[in-house]
C-alpha cells in the first residue's frame, strides 16, 4: 500500500504544475485526505483506511488513545 501511495504522489508531482510551495502543500494535503478517507483499498476489503481504522476501534477500543471519529483531517504536528 505504501508503494502504491508513493507512486500516486509521484504521478501527481509529474503531471501538475504548482504555482507555489503553498499550492503544492495544499494539493498534497487534499490528496492525503482523499486517500485516507475516500479511496477504497482492496487489501482492506474495499474500505478506506479511515473506515478500517474506525472498524478496528469499534472492536478494539483499548488499543486507541483517542476515538478516530474525532479526527477530521491529517494535520502535521503534535498529537494532543
Backbone as a chain_set.jsonl record, in Angstrom:
{"seq": "XXXXXXXXXXXXXXXXXXXXXXXXXXXXXXXXXXXXXXXXXXXXXXXXXXXXXXXXXXXXXXXXXXXXXXXXXXXXXXXX", "coords": {"N": [[0.821, -1.189, 0.0], [1.978, 1.204, 0.716], [3.87, 1.631, -1.297], [2.166, 1.949, -3.487], [0.764, 4.262, -2.74], [2.912, 6.099, -2.644], [3.637, 6.002, -5.352], [1.362, 7.134, -6.524], [1.475, 9.731, -5.483], [3.859, 10.496, -6.68], [3.027, 10.486, -9.373], [1.213, 12.627, -9.314], [2.983, 14.714, -8.808], [4.482, 14.658, -11.145], [2.644, 15.307, -13.133], [1.375, 17.715, -12.659], [1.54, 21.258, -12.501], [2.706, 23.497, -10.143], [1.881, 26.55, -8.625], [3.127, 27.62, -6.466], [4.932, 26.935, -3.401], [3.034, 26.757, -1.425], [0.753, 26.061, -2.902], [1.492, 23.5, -3.762], [1.69, 22.239, -1.242], [-0.99, 22.449, -0.337], [-2.294, 20.912, -2.297], [-1.13, 18.38, -1.827], [-2.012, 17.882, 0.818], [-4.775, 17.756, 0.379], [-4.903, 15.507, -1.301], [-3.918, 13.484, 0.4], [-5.936, 13.478, 2.343], [-8.13, 12.664, 0.741], [-7.173, 10.126, -0.063], [-6.933, 8.782, 2.434], [-9.545, 8.894, 3.504], [-11.498, 8.345, 1.534], [-10.787, 6.682, -0.671], [-11.253, 3.409, -1.596], [-9.586, 0.457, -0.498], [-8.257, -2.465, -1.779], [-6.922, -4.398, -0.247], [-8.042, -3.938, 2.18], [-10.569, -4.924, 2.133], [-12.155, -3.388, 0.392], [-12.56, -1.053, 1.836], [-11.99, 2.294, 3.024], [-8.908, 3.65, 4.343], [-9.445, 5.096, 6.678], [-12.024, 4.174, 7.354], [-11.429, 1.5, 7.888], [-9.82, 1.863, 10.131], [-11.713, 2.966, 11.899], [-13.437, 0.788, 12.143], [-11.702, -1.039, 13.354], [-11.297, 0.305, 15.756], [-13.869, 0.091, 16.835], [-13.978, -2.605, 17.489], [-11.727, -2.938, 19.072], [-11.218, -0.92, 21.21], [-9.459, -0.447, 23.286], [-6.942, -0.276, 22.262], [-6.529, 2.257, 21.392], [-5.786, 5.719, 21.894], [-7.298, 7.924, 21.37], [-10.623, 8.495, 20.111], [-11.233, 7.689, 16.785], [-13.277, 8.975, 15.376], [-13.191, 11.611, 16.069], [-11.199, 12.648, 14.559], [-10.662, 14.707, 11.934], [-9.085, 15.657, 9.848], [-5.801, 15.201, 8.465], [-3.351, 16.63, 10.204], [-0.202, 18.094, 10.379], [2.098, 17.881, 13.111], [2.122, 17.89, 16.737], [0.344, 15.354, 18.458], [-2.333, 15.875, 20.565]], "CA": [[0.0, 0.0, 0.0], [2.86, 2.37, 0.785], [4.447, 1.843, -2.617], [1.104, 2.466, -4.345], [0.546, 5.649, -2.328], [4.061, 6.887, -3.12], [3.525, 6.084, -6.8], [0.313, 8.102, -6.858], [2.026, 11.055, -5.195], [4.84, 10.754, -7.742], [2.264, 10.835, -10.572], [0.699, 13.989, -9.132], [4.11, 15.647, -8.938], [4.924, 14.669, -12.536], [1.611, 15.74, -14.07], [0.809, 19.011, -12.298], [2.413, 22.414, -12.256], [2.275, 24.196, -8.946], [2.212, 27.97, -8.672], [3.945, 27.992, -5.306], [5.074, 25.896, -2.391], [1.728, 26.644, -0.753], [-0.119, 25.313, -3.805], [1.935, 22.106, -3.644], [1.307, 21.757, 0.087], [-2.452, 22.304, -0.321], [-2.627, 19.764, -3.144], [-0.738, 17.145, -1.134], [-2.926, 17.674, 1.947], [-6.07, 17.308, -0.172], [-4.777, 14.142, -1.785], [-3.796, 12.592, 1.562], [-7.276, 13.36, 2.918], [-8.896, 11.821, -0.173], [-6.644, 8.765, 0.02], [-7.234, 8.184, 3.735], [-10.956, 8.889, 3.866], [-12.465, 8.036, 0.491], [-10.385, 5.682, -1.665], [-11.3, 2.035, -1.078], [-8.361, -0.329, -0.668], [-8.548, -3.886, -1.972], [-6.392, -5.173, 0.885], [-8.887, -3.663, 3.352], [-11.922, -5.355, 1.756], [-12.804, -2.237, -0.261], [-12.814, 0.04, 2.779], [-10.929, 3.301, 3.076], [-8.043, 3.484, 5.517], [-10.136, 5.654, 7.837], [-13.109, 3.263, 7.73], [-10.809, 0.33, 8.514], [-9.406, 2.268, 11.473], [-12.92, 3.086, 12.719], [-13.902, -0.579, 12.426], [-10.77, -1.599, 14.334], [-11.608, 0.981, 17.024], [-15.12, -0.464, 17.353], [-13.745, -3.929, 18.067], [-10.555, -2.923, 19.957], [-11.021, 0.462, 21.664], [-8.353, -0.366, 24.242], [-5.708, -0.035, 21.509], [-6.519, 3.645, 20.938], [-5.743, 6.795, 22.873], [-8.417, 8.797, 21.017], [-11.636, 7.977, 19.208], [-10.941, 8.188, 15.437], [-14.35, 9.833, 14.873], [-12.82, 12.988, 16.338], [-10.161, 13.053, 13.609], [-11.296, 15.202, 10.716], [-8.097, 15.82, 8.789], [-4.436, 14.928, 8.89], [-2.607, 17.866, 10.414], [1.128, 17.835, 10.929], [2.319, 18.44, 14.437], [1.999, 17.058, 17.925], [-0.981, 14.868, 18.847], [-2.628, 16.202, 21.963]], "C": [[0.873, 1.263, 0.0], [3.445, 2.669, -0.586], [3.409, 2.427, -3.571], [0.83, 3.935, -4.026], [1.679, 6.533, -2.854], [4.037, 7.043, -4.636], [2.481, 7.095, -7.232], [0.781, 9.524, -6.584], [3.034, 11.438, -6.277], [4.136, 11.156, -9.031], [1.71, 12.251, -10.484], [1.82, 14.997, -9.367], [4.583, 15.756, -10.384], [3.923, 15.337, -13.472], [1.008, 17.106, -13.756], [1.9, 20.07, -12.153], [1.848, 23.161, -11.069], [2.762, 25.63, -8.993], [3.153, 28.388, -7.554], [4.095, 26.772, -4.398], [3.774, 25.672, -1.645], [0.753, 25.837, -1.592], [0.215, 23.826, -3.748], [1.475, 21.523, -2.319], [-0.197, 21.511, 0.167], [-2.881, 21.082, -1.121], [-2.29, 18.457, -2.444], [-1.652, 16.856, 0.048], [-4.292, 17.18, 1.466], [-6.002, 15.861, -0.627], [-4.676, 13.151, -0.621], [-5.155, 12.403, 2.222], [-8.143, 12.446, 2.054], [-8.46, 10.369, -0.044], [-7.061, 8.082, 1.324], [-8.717, 7.997, 4.0], [-11.897, 8.358, 2.8], [-12.064, 6.943, -0.489], [-10.398, 4.282, -1.062], [-10.024, 1.277, -1.422], [-8.722, -1.812, -0.749], [-8.099, -4.71, -0.762], [-7.196, -4.959, 2.168], [-10.351, -3.975, 3.05], [-12.757, -4.18, 1.251], [-13.246, -1.147, 0.707], [-11.691, 1.062, 2.637], [-10.075, 3.035, 4.31], [-8.744, 3.97, 6.78], [-11.267, 4.733, 8.295], [-12.549, 2.01, 8.394], [-10.361, 0.655, 9.936], [-10.612, 2.398, 12.399], [-13.466, 1.709, 13.092], [-13.006, -1.25, 13.466], [-11.028, -0.998, 15.713], [-12.865, 0.374, 17.657], [-14.902, -1.819, 18.028], [-12.594, -3.97, 19.074], [-10.279, -1.527, 20.509], [-9.849, 0.622, 22.633], [-7.01, -0.091, 23.558], [-5.536, 1.43, 21.105], [-6.456, 4.607, 22.108], [-6.944, 7.71, 22.65], [-9.381, 8.072, 20.089], [-11.368, 8.539, 17.811], [-12.056, 9.053, 14.853], [-14.04, 11.3, 15.103], [-11.763, 13.523, 15.389], [-10.837, 13.469, 12.314], [-10.305, 15.262, 9.57], [-6.727, 15.457, 9.349], [-3.703, 16.251, 9.007], [-1.235, 17.522, 10.963], [1.246, 18.455, 12.3], [2.062, 17.427, 15.526], [0.544, 16.628, 18.145], [-1.21, 15.226, 20.294], [-4.078, 15.985, 22.27]], "O": [[0.538, 2.261, -0.639], [3.511, 3.828, -0.995], [3.73, 3.303, -4.374], [0.682, 4.755, -4.933], [1.431, 7.588, -3.439], [4.381, 8.107, -5.152], [2.688, 7.833, -8.196], [0.51, 10.427, -7.375], [3.053, 12.581, -6.734], [4.591, 12.07, -9.718], [1.735, 12.992, -11.467], [1.627, 16.007, -10.043], [5.035, 16.819, -10.81], [4.317, 15.88, -14.504], [0.195, 17.602, -14.536], [3.023, 19.787, -11.735], [0.647, 23.426, -11.003], [3.907, 25.899, -9.356], [3.88, 29.375, -7.671], [3.47, 25.732, -4.606], [3.445, 24.546, -1.274], [0.005, 25.017, -1.059], [-0.685, 22.988, -3.693], [0.926, 20.421, -2.284], [-0.631, 20.481, 0.681], [-3.729, 20.308, -0.677], [-3.088, 17.52, -2.468], [-2.03, 15.705, 0.265], [-4.889, 16.293, 2.076], [-6.919, 15.079, -0.378], [-5.292, 12.087, -0.665], [-5.497, 11.29, 2.621], [-8.814, 11.554, 2.573], [-9.301, 9.478, 0.073], [-7.493, 6.929, 1.311], [-9.108, 7.033, 4.659], [-13.011, 7.95, 3.131], [-12.942, 6.327, -1.092], [-9.646, 3.996, -0.13], [-9.46, 1.442, -2.503], [-9.415, -2.338, 0.122], [-8.811, -5.608, -0.313], [-7.046, -5.712, 3.131], [-11.257, -3.376, 3.629], [-13.913, -4.009, 1.637], [-14.191, -0.407, 0.432], [-10.59, 0.739, 2.19], [-10.471, 2.29, 5.206], [-8.65, 3.335, 7.831], [-11.45, 4.532, 9.496], [-13.129, 1.509, 9.358], [-10.501, -0.168, 10.84], [-10.548, 1.987, 13.558], [-13.904, 1.492, 14.222], [-13.496, -1.946, 14.355], [-10.984, -1.704, 16.72], [-12.916, 0.169, 18.87], [-15.561, -2.141, 19.016], [-12.486, -4.922, 19.847], [-9.189, -0.997, 20.291], [-9.31, 1.72, 22.776], [-6.045, 0.288, 24.223], [-4.508, 1.8, 20.538], [-7.005, 4.342, 23.178], [-7.538, 8.212, 23.604], [-8.996, 7.149, 19.372], [-11.282, 9.758, 17.658], [-11.803, 9.803, 13.911], [-14.575, 12.156, 14.398], [-11.458, 14.716, 15.406], [-11.511, 12.662, 11.674], [-10.656, 14.947, 8.433], [-6.531, 15.413, 10.564], [-3.463, 16.919, 8.001], [-1.119, 16.743, 11.909], [0.572, 19.437, 12.612], [1.817, 16.251, 15.26], [-0.373, 17.441, 18.031], [-0.385, 14.923, 21.156], [-4.51, 16.209, 23.4]]}, "num_chains": 1, "name": "protein.A"}
